[in-house]
Amino acid sequence: MWNVMIVEDEMLVRLGFKNSVQWDHYGMTVCADAANGREAWDYYNSEVKPDVIITDLRMPIMGGIELIKKIREHDTQTRIVILSCMEDFDLIRQAMQLGISNYILKLTMTEEEIHNVLMRVREELGTQLSLGTSKGIIRNPDSLKENIIKNFVFYHLYSKEEFARHIDQLKFRLHPERLVVCMMEIDHFEQVQTKFNDEKGELIRVTFLNVLNELLSQSQRGEVVSDEDKRYLFIFSFRDMASELQIREDLSATMTQIQKVLKRFFNISASFGVSGMKSGYASLHALYRESEKAVGQKFFYGTERILHLREIELETGDDVVRRKLQQFHEKWSMIEEGAQRDVESIVQTFLATGRLRHEQDIRNLFVRLLHIPSVTATLNETEVMLIISTYSEEMQRSETLDECAGIYSRFLAEVLTTGGTKKQLNKDIAKTVKYVQERFNEDISLQQIAEFLELSPNYLSVLFKKELQMNFSEYLNRIRLEKAKELLLGTNLKSYEIAQQVGFTDDSYFSRAFKKHTGVRPNGFRRLWINDWTGVAEDK
């Protein structure tokens, strides 16, 4: 087991960090904790030296920077992670020069962030690869590369001169001339996580970075780091090319090759957003934002695309959306005439807003379309609840406008099919459904209903799942949310009042559950019925 020492003057933070992390998951154990740098230094010089030190920067008696300097005078192998606040960035810059592994922002740290940092520290401990720098840093080179690029491009922790020195020292495949930034986004990332059985995404990240680095090493051009779970940032420089056409062809060939490899070996697709081209490392901040903006346009242009920001900006965006929405007019026309008029009215009202390049507004349009009463008028209450909740959740997983419209077309087809055939529920399940619909706002349970029906709770649970394809608690929640929708549209009650009336004791949980169920928050759902698209877009 690797020994960890936590150094933090705030007792609650220190003890909370010590007791909330499953250290053995990372092959680690907390051997000591200290309230300041002096205590930590004394322990460091005792018989059991820690392999990992997680330290605050601002502490009484001896601060984190002084502690790190003392340790680095004797030892370049102990891994050091700093705990810091946003205002400590100047101190973080100093610490980076002393060879730390990573840092965690106290106020915003999440379980996932802590996991990622500790996983990378564990990798470093396992490899202990010396890069022979003047600072004596012993690091995993890929992890070091990622930290340097992120700390410059995302957090502005280095000056352009410091960044250039790091590039020269570590022999990155970069030069300041003719820089282009590309953002790769894995399409339908949740499905990829399921395929890899990797809920946290760490296995995916390491695997893909290995593949991407191998591909870039063949051309000896550019570097890649992970941006977030599903995104990877490429930086290319074309010092040896003067022709923009040649640069574009080279870029396209590289990205196309990456797409082919991901498709062939992992059966997944990826989309790229490509920035413009500028020289000078200082331009990377703006080029990064351009690439992020470009890949964000895949909602309108589709997945598995290479999207150049300059070309996208030349197109009339409104025409793209208008054309795609009108393509589905024929499918909408298969429903009953009155319902068809309602659909057309909502679509035309939305088109008149002119907000056709706002992804969230378009998603809200489809939320509104899913909840038109005249469309589902032929269904009973349970059928409406089941079909709307199923397609609402599927709609939220969609990544493009075409997918949204395709899901809505399938929704209409199922409404038509279901409306013509009334499903006969098992008599015990029919009684259970009736019981829930009459007492949904009470504290009811499957056990209670089983006793009322004189049935075994296990038997009723299995039968319920078989008949309705969901468990009892999920069904109860959905019924409560459907009743909440009725109250939002039919009363002036506040959101927290509605939560209480339908059986939720926690208003925050109600709001999160409502968004998961419909795609928008409760107040945003209400505004959809007065066609206030801008207000809904802000209500995330």
N, C-alpha and C positions, 0 to 999 in steps of 0.2 A: 504494500500500500504506500502511496506517496503521502508524505506529511505536509499538512497545510497549517499556516499560522495566519490568523486574522488580526489586523491592527486597526482599531477604530475607537475614537474617544467617546462616541455616543454609545452608551451601553445598550440601548434598545436595538440600534442598528447592528451592533456587533453580535449580540446574542441572537437576534432574529436571523441574521445571515448564517450564523453557526448552526442553528437548529432547523432551518427551513429547507436546506439543501440535502439531498440524498447523496452524501459524499461517496459512499461505497460504490454507487453507480459509475463513478469516474475513476475507481481504483484509488480513492483518496480517503484520508481521515484527518480530522482537525486535531492537531497535537498541542496547540496552544492558542490563546487569544490575549491581546495586549491593548491597553488603553492609550498608549502613546509610543513614539518611536524609541524612547529610551528603554522602556520595558521590552520592546520587541528586540532591540539590539542586544540586551542582556541575555535574552533567551536564545537568540541566534548564536551567541558565543558559548552556549552550554553544550552538553554532550550530544543532544539530538538536534541536528540542523534541519530546518524545514526545507522541503523541496519546492514548495509554492508559498509565496507571501502575498496576501491580499491586503492592501493597505490604503487607508485614507491619506490625503495629502496635507490637510490643515489639522494639526493636533497640537496640544500644549506640550511643553518641555522639549520634545523633538518632533519635527514634522516629517511628512512622508519623503520629501525630496532629500533631506539630510540622511534619513535612514537608507534610502536607495543608494545614495553616493557611498556611504560607508560599506554597504554590502558589495557593491560593484568593485571597490578597491581590493577585495579579497576573493571575489567569486563571480564568475560570469555564467554559471550554470543554473543557479536558483531562478525559477520562474517568478516574475513579479507582475501582479495585476493591481491596478489602482482603482479605488472607489473615489468618485469625484462629483462635483456639482458643475452645472453649466458655466458658472463664473470662474471656474478653475482652469480654463483652457490655456492660459499662459503657463501655469504649473504643469499641465499635461504635456505641453510642448517640451518643457525642460526634462520631464520624466521620459519622454520618447527618446531623447538623446542619450539617456542612461541605459537603454536596453530593456524596456518593459515589454511584456507579452501582449497586454491589452488593457482596456479600461472599461469601467462600468459606471454609467451616470446614475447616481443614487435615486434621484427623484423620479426617473422614468424607467428604472430597471424592471424587466419582466422575467418570468420564469424561463421563457425561451431564450432571452438574451444571455442570462446566466449560464444556461445549458450550453449555448454555442461557444461562449468564452472558455468554459471549463473543458469542453471537448477539444478545443484547439490547444489549450495548455497541456492536456494529456498527450496530444500528438507530439508536441515539442519535447515533452519529457521522454517519450518513447524513441524519438529520433536523435535528439541532441546533435544536430548537424552544425558544425562550425562554418561560418561564412568568412572568417578571418578578417573582419572589419576592425577598424581602429578602436572601436568601442568594445570589442570582445564579445559581441552579441552571439549567443549560440541559439539558433532558431531553426524552425522548419522554414525553408526558403519561400515556399508558396504562401504560408501564413504571413511572413514578413512582407512579401510583395503586396499582399492584399491589404495589410494595415497601412502601408505607405501610400498606396494609391487612394484608398478610401479617406485617409486622414487629410490628404491634399484636396481631392476632388469634392468630397462631401462636406468635410468639417473645417477646411481652410486652416489646418493646424500647422502647415509648413508654408514658408515663403516659396516663391517659384525658384529661388536660388537653392534653398535647402532641398526642394524636391529634385532639382536637376542633379545635385550632388549624390543623392540617394540612387538615382537612376544610373549614374556613372559608376558608383561604387559597387552596386549589385548587378551591373551589366544587364539591365532591362532591355528588351527589344523595342526601345523608343528613342525618338529624337524630336526636337521641338518644331521641326519643319513639317508643314502640310499635315496637320493632325485632323483625324476624323474619329468621332465617337459613335459606336453602334450599341444599342440596347437590345439584347435578346430576351424574349419572354416565352417561357414554356407555355404552350396552349393547354387549357384544361388541366391545370396543375393538380387539382384534387384527385383526378383520375390517376395521374402519375404517382401520387403518394400512395394511393390504394394499390396500384400495381407493384410498387416497391415495398409495400407494407412498412412505410416510413412516415409516421405521423408528424415527427418533428422536422423531417426534411434533411437531416444531416447526412445520411447515406447518399441521398440524391445529389446534394451539393458536392460532396467529395468526389463521387463518381463522375459527374458531369465536368467538374473542373479538370480532373485528370484527362478526360477525353479531349476537352477543348484546348488545354495546354499542349497536348500531343499534336493536335492539328495545327496549332500556331507555330510550333517548333519546326514543322516541315518547311514553312515559308520564311522563318526567322523574322517575322514582322508582327509587331503588336503584342499586347498583353491583355489578359482577361481576369476579372475578379467577380465574385458573386455580389450582387447588389442587395437582393432580398430573396425570399424563398424561391420565387419563380423567375427571377431576373438575373441576367449576367451582363456585365459591362465590359465591352471591348474598346481598347484604345489603339488606334493604328496611326503610324506615321509614314509618310511617303517622301522622304528626303531624296530618294533616288529617282523619283518620277516627276516630270514636269507637266505631262499631258493629263488634264482632268478626265478626259475620256478613258485613258489607260488606267487611271486610278479607280474610276468607277467600275471598269471591267474587272480589275483585280479584286475590289471589294465584293462585287457580286459573285465572283467565282468562289471566294472564301466562304461567304455566307451560304451560298447554295450547297457547297460541299458539307458544311456543318449540318444543314437541314437534312441532307441525304444520309449522313452518318447516324444522326439521331433517329431518323425514320427506320433505317435498316437494322440497327442494333437494339433499339429500344421501342420501336414502333410508336414514337411520339412525334409531334410536330412543334415547330417553334416559329415565332414571328420576330422580325427585326425592324427597329426604328433607326434610321441613319441621319446623323447631323449633317450640317454643312462642313466646310473645310476652312481651318484657320491655322496660323502658325503661332508658336509661343505657348509654353505650358500654362500661362495665366488664362489662356482661352478655353482650357478644359472645363472650367466651371460652366460657361455658357454652352459649350458643345454638349455637355452632359444633359443639360436641361432640354436642348433641342432633340436629342435622341429619345429622351423620356416622353416628350410631347409627340414625337413621330410614332413610337410604338403604341401610344395610347389611342391612336387613330385606327387601330385594328378593329375596334368595335364597328366602325363604319365600312372598312374595306375588306374585312375577313381575316381569318387566321392563316398561318403558314405563308405570310407575305413578307416582302422586303419593302419597307415603306420609307421613302426619302422625303424628309420634311419639306425641302424646297419644291418638290413636285406636288405634294399634297396642298401646299399653300397656294399653288396656281389654280387649283380646281375650285369650282363653285360648290362649296360644301352643301348648301341647301338643296341643290339639284340632286346630289347623291342620295340624300335621305328621302327626298320627295319621290324619286324614282323607285327606290327600294320599297317604300310603303305602298306605292300604287301597284307594284307587281303582285301584291297579295289581295288586291280587290276582288279578283275572281273567287278566291277561296272564301272570303268573307261573305260573298253573295250566295253561298249555299244554305245559309240559315233562313229562318222565317222572315218575312218581309219587314215586319215591325222591328225586330231585333237588328236586322241589317241596317235600317235607317238610324237606329241608335248608335251602332258602331261607326257608320259613316259620319254622323254628326260629331262624335267625339274626335275622330281622326281629323276632320276638316277644321275643327276648333283648334286643335293642337297645331296643325300646319299654319294657321293664321297667326300664331304667336311669334313665328319667326325664330324660335329657339331650336332650330333643327340641328345644331352642332353641339348640343349639350347632352352627353350620354345619359346622365341621370334623369333628365326630363323625358327622354325617349323611353327609358325603362319604366318611368312612372306612367307613361301613356299605356303601356301594356298591362301594368297593374290595374289601371282604370278599366281597360277593356275586359279583363278577367272577371270583373265584378259588376257587369251590366245585368240587372235583374231579368230583363226581357230575354236575354240569351239563354239563361238557365231556367226559364219559367216552367218547362216541362218536367223538371226533376223535383224529387222530394227533398226535404231539408238535409237528410243525411247524405244523399247523393251529391247535392250542391257543395256541402262541406268537404267531402272527400275529393271531388274532382278539382275544386278551386285550390285547396291546400296543396294537392299534388303538383299541379301545374305552376302555382306560385313559387314553390321551392325549386322546381326545375328552371323556371324563368330566371331566378336569381343566380343560378349556376351558368347561365348562358354568357357568352363572351362577345357575341357580335349581333348586329341588327338583324342579319339574316336568321340567326338562331332564334332570336326573340320572336320574329314573325312566324318561323316554322313551328315553334312550340305553340303559339296561339292558334295556328291552323289545325294542329293535332288536337288541341283543346276543343275547338269547334266541332271537329269530326266526332270526338268522343261524346260530346253533349248530344249530338244528333243520334248517335247509336244508343246511348244510355236512355235517352228520353223515350225511345220507342219500345223499350223492354224493361219493365219494372222487376227488379230483382227481389225475390222472396227471401227474406231473412229467416234464419232459424228462429223458432218461437221464443226460446230463452234469450237469444240475442236481441230480438225485437223488443222484449220486455225490458232488457237492460238499457237499450237505446232510449226507450220511452222514459225510464226512470231517470236517466241522465238529463234528458231534455227538460224534465219537470223540476229537477233539483240541482242543476249545474252550478248554481251560485252558493251551494252549501258545501260543507266539508264532507264529501262522500268518498267511498272507497269501493274497490272491487269486492273486498271481504264483506262489507256491509250489504252490497247487492246480492252476493252469493247467499248470505243468510236469509235475506228477504225472499229469494227464489227457492230456498232450501236445496242449494246445490253446493258441490265442492268448489272452493275458490280456484283450485288448480284446474279443474275441469272447465270452469267458466272462463278462465284466463286463456286456455288453449283454444277453446271454441270461439272466443271473441277475436283472437288474432287470426284464426282461420277464416272467419266470415268477413272481417273488415280490414284485413292486412295491416293492422297496427295494434299496439297494446292498449289497455284500458286508459292508462294515464295520458297517453298521447291523444287518444280520442276525446277525453274529457277536456284537455287543454284546447283542442281545436274547436270544440263546441263553444267553450267560453269565449274564444277569440271571435268566432262568428257572431255570437250575441253582442260582443263589444262593437263589432262593425255596425250592427243595426243601431246601437245606441249612439255611436259617433255621427251617423247620418240622420237619425231621427230625433235627437235631443241636443240641448246646448250644455250638457253636463261636461265638466272638466275631465281630463284623461284619468286622473287619480280617482275621481268619483266613479267613473265607469269601471275601472279596475276592481274596485270594491264591490260594485253591484254584480259583476259577473263571477266573483269568487277568487280574485287574486288578492293576496294580502300584502304583496310587495309591488309598488307601482313601477319601480325600476325594472324588475323582472318582467312585469306585464309589457312594458314598452319594448324590451328586447325580444320577447316572445312574439309580440305583434309584428315587429319588423321582420323576424324570421319567417313568419306565417304569410305575410302579404308583400314584403319588399320595402315598406315604408313605415315610419313611426305613426302612432295613432293620430296626432294632429296633422301630419302630412297626408294621411289617408282622408281625413275630413276635407282638407283643402282641395283634394283631387276633384271633388264633386262640385266645386265652384270654379274649376279649371284654372286654379292658381298654380301654374306649373313652376314658376320661379320660387315661390315659397316652399314648395315640396322639395325642390332640388337642394335647398339649404338645410332641410330637416333630415339629417342623416343619422 
